[in-house]
């Protein structure tokens, strides 16, 4: 689901916005820890299975459902493309039983706009890794990859758009809250994925 932290910083039409620099630096250890999950390790080792993929997708669904519910409650303008950025329904195409899966009981705080921006940084960034995962799953003959395909050829532009919007919205007053939320999102998602 995720690429190394450097992948979260594809070039954007801005001169290294401070918020992106801070997010990259300060979330690095939490992002790296999340990368060590069983699913990613199996991908790296070249022995990914359909069962491991299903388990991972089930966990993602349980996290994305409550996250997206909060996202819908906030007044993001049309430029944010919030409807397009909701991808939990793609997992329903991979896992028909998704609607009955448990949801994460310990979500990050997503009450404020700044908190949602931090969480969006994590979730939107994961779409970049999804493109790599899609190819690896195809090679392994695993068909449950609708979610990972995500925005497909629009992945790069969607990420750049998000980075630009984030950079214009971040201020000295809310930067720390955005960064803290991104860290918390990595931590809570990691804990949920590891929970058996």
Secondary structure, 3 states (H helix, E strand, C coil): CCCCHHHHHCCCCCCCCHHHHHHHHHHHHHHHHHHCCHHHHHHHHCCCCHHHHHHHHHHHHHHHHHHHHHHHHCCCCHHHCHHHHCCHHHHHHHCCCHHHCCCCCCCCCCCCHHHHHHHHHHHHHHHHHHHHHHHHHHHCCCCCCHHHHCCHHHHHHHHHHHHHHHHHHCCCCCHHHHHHHHHHHHHHHHHHHHCC
